Amino acid sequence: MPSDPSAARTPDPATLHPLPAHERVVFLKPLVAGTNVVAGDFTYYDDPDGATDFVQRNVLYAYGPERLIIGKYCAIATGTRFLMAGADHPSMGVSTFPFTMFGGEWAEQTLDIVTGMPSRGDTVVGNDVWFGYGATVMPGVRIGDGAVIAAGAMVTADVPPYTIVGGNPAKTIRQRFDDSDIERLVRAAWWDWPVELVTAHARTIMTGSPPDIERIAAAEGLEQR
């Protein structure tokens, strides 16, 4: 039986639907172009009900200059939401009611309060991060490479690389590797390898150890210092 020629090809990160028979899966990089969301190659979102509406339905309250920056090779499950800084209410006084948004004299009296509020800045997700079903990420959070965000987690604080978090608020469940192995993986940065090298070593990336990945990076002169 002749082999399927498509089986030899790697996905094109510029393709919106990398699995033509499954429109629930979208690569985010081509989808978010021109928005306040930046996504790296091969990062995908999976949603059976409107995956192409990711920016409108999953990146909420994005009224300001803050960006959502997502690295490469991230897997984002259905219902994952990123709350941006526009969700913040002033809390320096006795009331958190957002008088300004209703316009008129309320806005005239209070606009400077809202515009003067400090921002937590961009929300930044590293590379090779897995988000479970229905996870929520609060404004300005930074999530390290290789982290795992459990289903339903409410992420209110930064997540270190290769750390599994879950709960509300999300707490560390465990590190995926010890500190020395995490350093190896961050230096090896396999997500920055040429796609041909990733393809050649995909099995090792999925099943190998941190020293295995380190050896490949060193052999190719790709370790980051």
Secondary structure, DSSP 4 states (H G I P E B T S, - for coil): ----GGGGSPP-TT-S-SSTT-TTEEEHHHHSTTSSEEE-TT-EEE-TTTGGGHHHHHEE---SS--EEE-SS-EE-TT-EEE-GGG----SSS----GGGG-HHHHHHHHHHHHTS-----EEE-SS-EEPTT-EE-TT-EE-TT-EE-TT-EE-S-B-TTEEEETTTTEEEEESS-HHHHHHHHHH-GGGS-HHHHHHTHHHHHH--HHHHHHHHHHTT----
